[in-house]
Amino acid sequence: MRDLSIILAVTWALALFLVVVGVRASRTYQVTQRRLVQMGTMAPRGGKPAQAPFSLLGSLRKTWSQGQSAAALKLRMSEYILFIALGFIVPGLIGLAVRGAVGGLVLALVGGGGVLLYFRYMKSRYLRLAEQSLPDFLRGISGALRAGTSLLQAMSLVAKETPDPLGGEITRVLRRESFGFSLEQTLEELTNRIPSKDLSLAVMVINIQREIGGSLADILENIVDTIVARQRLAQEVRSLTAQGRFSGWILTALPFILGFMIWFIDPSYIDPLFHTTIGWILLGMAAVSVAIGGFVINRLVRSPEM
């Protein structure tokens, strides 16, 4: 029975993965057809222009496509939700087969939490890589402007030499601008996909300069100096607080990891904690103590907003 449950869990996860691949390919085809109809290069089906009514789901999808999660994870909203659901369900089924209902609940929480932590790590890594490339990108635009190119030409030239993810996002901005979107609108969307204060400052300066004029090359050079100084200070603070941050993570996670391992290897050894009054009291006191200690350590080593 246990082996059958594991086989069913794996088969179910594989089937859902194949369904996601098929739905994604079908949706890509439909989006391409709709864009061709809107551009006038293809006649709509039935001979009548398609009028898409407002829908909450369509609005959520649009907001998702313009956000950081879609840019960093390269996933649609439905795929994001599906992967989180799989992170809860598949480990939960395996735990249910191995250790019953409690094991299923514990493994479901571990699996779902692991997926969420992975997504959070990918988004922070995406933002960090973009911020590292930003000074060189702005410095390149400044040099290109001094050479006599326009802003869009400078962005296009420098984007080709800028590593991803910033280079790819700037290329996306230029592509959308060529489709008829205003530069201000595409740059605002860029700040949503890359929520960096340094990038927001640069975008604000570019928009103001397009309205009132001035030497954008000089302004960008000043911004680059400010961004480099802020990044250097932030790196120094993170280096000084690295030991404290890692100590906080380890001390907070260690009781849960050890308890989970002991319970999974030999449930009878830790059963008194879950089946006696004193055990529940000790678990409650331990949870409160760990939460307070983790919060205090986090506040002590937290980097200030810069």
C-alpha positions as CSV (number, residue, x, y, z in Angstrom):
1,M,0.0,0.0,0.0
2,R,2.8,2.4,0.8
3,D,4.6,1.7,-2.4
4,L,1.4,2.1,-4.3
5,S,0.8,5.5,-2.7
6,I,4.3,6.7,-3.6
7,I,3.9,5.5,-7.2
8,L,0.5,7.3,-7.5
9,A,2.0,10.5,-6.1
10,V,4.8,10.5,-8.6
11,T,2.5,9.6,-11.5
12,W,0.1,12.3,-10.5
13,A,2.8,14.9,-10.3
14,L,4.2,13.8,-13.8
15,A,0.7,14.0,-15.3
16,L,0.2,17.5,-13.9
17,F,3.5,18.6,-15.3
18,L,2.6,17.3,-18.8
19,V,-0.8,19.1,-18.5
20,V,1.1,22.4,-17.7
21,V,3.4,22.0,-20.7
22,G,0.4,21.4,-23.0
23,V,-1.7,24.3,-21.6
24,R,1.4,26.6,-21.8
25,A,2.0,25.7,-25.5
26,S,-1.7,26.2,-26.3
27,R,-1.9,29.5,-24.5
28,T,1.2,30.7,-26.3
29,Y,-0.4,29.9,-29.7
30,Q,-3.6,31.7,-28.7
31,V,-1.7,34.8,-27.5
32,T,0.2,34.9,-30.8
33,Q,-3.0,34.6,-32.8
34,R,-4.6,37.4,-30.8
35,R,-1.7,39.7,-31.2
36,L,-1.6,39.1,-35.0
37,V,-5.3,40.0,-35.1
38,Q,-4.7,43.2,-33.2
39,M,-1.8,44.2,-35.4
40,G,-4.0,43.7,-38.5
41,T,-1.8,41.1,-40.1
42,M,-4.4,38.3,-39.7
43,A,-8.1,38.2,-40.1
44,P,-10.1,37.3,-36.9
45,R,-12.1,34.1,-36.9
46,G,-15.7,34.6,-38.0
47,G,-14.8,37.9,-39.7
48,K,-15.6,40.0,-36.7
49,P,-13.1,41.8,-34.5
50,A,-12.8,40.1,-31.1
51,Q,-13.8,42.2,-28.2
52,A,-12.5,40.9,-24.9
53,P,-14.7,42.0,-22.0
54,F,-13.1,43.1,-18.7
55,S,-12.5,40.2,-16.4
56,L,-10.9,40.0,-13.0
57,L,-8.8,37.0,-14.1
58,G,-7.4,38.9,-17.1
59,S,-6.6,41.9,-14.8
60,L,-4.8,39.6,-12.4
61,R,-2.8,38.0,-15.2
62,K,-1.8,41.5,-16.6
63,T,-0.7,42.6,-13.1
64,W,1.2,39.4,-12.7
65,S,3.0,39.8,-16.1
66,Q,4.2,43.3,-15.1
67,G,5.5,42.2,-11.6
68,Q,8.7,40.9,-10.3
69,S,7.6,37.3,-9.8
70,A,6.9,36.9,-13.5
71,A,10.2,38.5,-14.5
72,A,12.4,36.6,-12.0
73,L,10.7,33.2,-12.1
74,K,9.7,33.1,-15.8
75,L,6.4,31.6,-14.8
76,R,2.8,32.5,-15.5
77,M,0.4,33.1,-12.6
78,S,-1.3,29.7,-13.1
79,E,2.1,27.9,-13.2
80,Y,3.2,29.7,-10.1
81,I,0.1,28.6,-8.2
82,L,0.4,25.0,-9.6
83,F,4.0,24.6,-8.5
84,I,3.1,25.8,-5.0
85,A,0.2,23.4,-4.9
86,L,2.5,20.5,-6.0
87,G,5.0,21.5,-3.3
88,F,2.3,20.9,-0.7
89,I,0.4,18.0,-2.2
90,V,3.2,15.6,-3.5
91,P,5.3,15.6,-0.2
92,G,2.0,15.4,1.7
93,L,1.0,12.2,-0.1
94,I,4.4,10.7,0.5
95,G,4.3,11.6,4.2
96,L,0.7,10.2,4.4
97,A,1.9,6.9,3.0
98,V,5.0,6.7,5.2
99,R,3.9,8.2,8.6
100,G,0.1,8.7,8.4
101,A,-1.9,11.9,8.6
102,V,0.6,13.7,10.8
103,G,3.5,12.8,8.5
104,G,1.5,14.0,5.5
105,L,0.8,17.4,7.2
106,V,4.4,17.8,8.3
107,L,5.9,17.0,4.9
108,A,3.3,19.1,3.1
109,L,4.3,22.1,5.1
110,V,8.0,21.4,4.6
111,G,7.5,20.9,0.8
112,G,5.3,24.0,0.3
113,G,7.6,26.1,2.5
114,G,10.6,24.9,0.5
115,V,9.0,25.9,-2.7
116,L,8.1,29.4,-1.4
117,L,11.6,29.9,0.0
118,Y,13.1,28.9,-3.4
119,F,10.9,31.4,-5.2
120,R,11.9,34.1,-2.7
121,Y,15.6,33.3,-3.2
122,M,15.2,33.5,-7.0
123,K,13.5,36.9,-6.8
124,S,16.2,38.3,-4.4
125,R,18.9,36.9,-6.7
126,Y,17.2,38.4,-9.7
127,L,17.0,41.8,-8.0
128,R,20.6,41.6,-6.8
129,L,22.0,40.8,-10.3
130,A,20.0,43.7,-11.8
131,E,21.3,46.2,-9.3
132,Q,24.9,45.1,-9.9
133,S,24.6,45.8,-13.6
134,L,22.8,49.1,-13.2
135,P,25.8,51.4,-12.6
136,D,27.6,50.1,-15.7
137,F,24.4,50.4,-17.7
138,L,23.8,54.0,-16.7
139,R,27.5,54.8,-17.3
140,G,27.2,53.3,-20.8
141,I,24.1,55.4,-21.6
142,S,25.9,58.5,-20.4
143,G,28.8,57.8,-22.7
144,A,26.6,57.1,-25.6
145,L,24.6,60.3,-25.1
146,R,27.9,62.3,-25.1
147,A,28.7,60.7,-28.4
148,G,25.6,62.2,-29.9
149,T,23.1,59.3,-29.9
150,S,19.5,59.6,-28.8
151,L,18.2,58.1,-25.5
152,L,16.5,55.1,-27.2
153,Q,19.6,54.5,-29.4
154,A,21.8,54.6,-26.4
155,M,19.6,52.2,-24.4
156,S,19.6,49.8,-27.4
157,L,23.3,49.9,-27.8
158,V,24.1,49.5,-24.1
159,A,21.4,46.8,-23.5
160,K,23.2,44.5,-26.0
161,E,26.3,44.6,-23.8
162,T,24.5,44.4,-20.4
163,P,24.1,40.9,-18.9
164,D,20.8,39.6,-17.9
165,P,18.5,40.2,-16.2
166,L,18.8,43.9,-16.7
167,G,19.9,43.7,-20.3
168,G,16.9,41.5,-21.1
169,E,14.5,43.8,-19.3
170,I,15.8,46.9,-21.2
171,T,15.4,45.0,-24.5
172,R,11.8,44.3,-23.5
173,V,11.2,48.0,-22.8
174,L,12.5,48.9,-26.2
175,R,10.5,46.2,-27.9
176,R,7.3,47.4,-26.2
177,E,8.1,51.0,-27.1
178,S,8.4,50.0,-30.7
179,F,4.9,48.5,-30.5
180,G,3.4,51.8,-29.6
181,F,3.7,52.0,-25.8
182,S,5.1,55.3,-24.4
183,L,8.6,55.2,-23.0
184,E,7.2,56.5,-19.6
185,Q,4.8,53.6,-19.4
186,T,7.4,51.0,-20.3
187,L,9.9,52.4,-17.8
188,E,7.3,52.4,-15.1
189,E,6.6,48.8,-15.8
190,L,10.3,48.2,-15.7
191,T,10.4,49.5,-12.1
192,N,7.6,47.1,-11.2
193,R,9.5,44.1,-12.6
194,I,12.8,45.2,-11.0
195,P,11.7,46.9,-7.7
196,S,15.0,48.7,-7.1
197,K,15.3,52.1,-5.5
198,D,18.3,52.9,-7.6
199,L,16.5,52.0,-10.8
200,S,13.4,54.0,-9.7
201,L,15.7,57.0,-9.1
202,A,17.2,56.7,-12.6
203,V,13.8,56.3,-14.2
204,M,12.4,59.3,-12.4
205,V,15.4,61.4,-13.6
206,I,14.9,60.2,-17.2
207,N,11.2,61.1,-17.1
208,I,11.9,64.6,-15.6
209,Q,14.7,65.3,-18.1
210,R,12.4,64.4,-21.1
211,E,9.9,67.0,-19.8
212,I,12.1,69.9,-18.8
213,G,15.4,69.2,-20.7
214,G,18.9,69.4,-19.5
215,S,22.1,67.4,-19.8
216,L,21.0,63.8,-19.1
217,A,24.6,62.6,-19.4
218,D,25.8,64.7,-16.5
219,I,22.8,63.8,-14.3
220,L,23.3,60.1,-15.0
221,E,27.0,60.3,-14.0
222,N,26.0,61.9,-10.7
223,I,23.4,59.2,-10.1
224,V,26.0,56.5,-10.9
225,D,28.3,57.9,-8.2
226,T,25.4,57.9,-5.7
227,I,24.4,54.3,-6.6
228,V,28.0,53.0,-6.3
229,A,28.4,54.6,-2.9
230,R,25.1,53.2,-1.7
231,Q,25.9,49.7,-2.9
232,R,29.4,49.8,-1.4
233,L,28.0,50.8,2.0
234,A,25.3,48.2,1.8
235,Q,27.9,45.5,1.1
236,E,30.0,46.6,4.0
237,V,26.9,46.4,6.3
238,R,26.0,43.0,5.1
239,S,29.6,41.8,5.6
240,L,29.6,43.0,9.1
241,T,26.3,41.4,10.0
242,A,26.8,38.2,8.0
243,Q,27.8,36.1,11.1
244,G,24.8,37.3,13.1
245,R,22.3,36.7,10.3
246,F,23.5,33.1,9.7
247,S,23.6,32.5,13.4
248,G,20.0,33.7,13.7
249,W,18.8,31.4,10.8
250,I,20.6,28.4,12.2
251,L,19.4,28.8,15.8
252,T,15.9,29.4,14.6
253,A,15.7,26.5,12.2
254,L,17.7,24.0,14.3
255,P,15.1,23.0,16.8
256,F,12.5,22.3,14.1
257,I,14.9,20.4,11.9
258,L,16.2,18.2,14.8
259,G,12.6,17.6,16.0
260,F,11.4,16.6,12.5
261,M,14.4,14.3,12.0
262,I,13.9,12.5,15.3
263,W,10.2,12.2,14.8
264,F,10.6,10.8,11.3
265,I,13.3,8.3,12.3
266,D,11.8,7.1,15.6
267,P,8.3,8.5,16.3
268,S,8.1,6.7,19.6
269,Y,11.0,8.6,21.0
270,I,9.3,12.0,20.6
271,D,5.6,10.9,21.0
272,P,5.3,12.0,24.7
273,L,5.6,15.6,23.5
274,F,2.4,15.2,21.4
275,H,0.4,13.0,23.7
276,T,0.8,14.5,27.2
277,T,-0.2,17.8,28.7
278,I,3.4,18.6,29.8
279,G,4.6,17.8,26.3
280,W,2.2,20.4,24.8
281,I,3.2,23.0,27.3
282,L,6.9,22.4,26.5
283,L,6.2,22.6,22.8
284,G,4.3,25.9,23.2
285,M,7.0,27.4,25.4
286,A,9.7,26.3,22.9
287,A,7.8,27.7,19.9
288,V,7.3,31.1,21.7
289,S,11.0,31.2,22.8
290,V,12.3,30.4,19.3
291,A,10.0,33.0,17.8
292,I,11.1,35.7,20.2
293,G,14.7,34.8,19.8
294,G,14.5,34.8,16.0
295,F,12.8,38.2,16.0
296,V,15.3,39.8,18.4
297,I,18.3,38.5,16.4
298,N,16.7,39.6,13.1
299,R,16.2,43.1,14.5
300,L,19.8,43.3,15.8
301,V,21.4,42.3,12.5
302,R,18.9,43.8,10.1
303,S,20.5,46.1,7.5
304,P,19.1,49.7,7.6
305,E,17.2,51.0,4.6
306,M,19.6,53.0,2.4
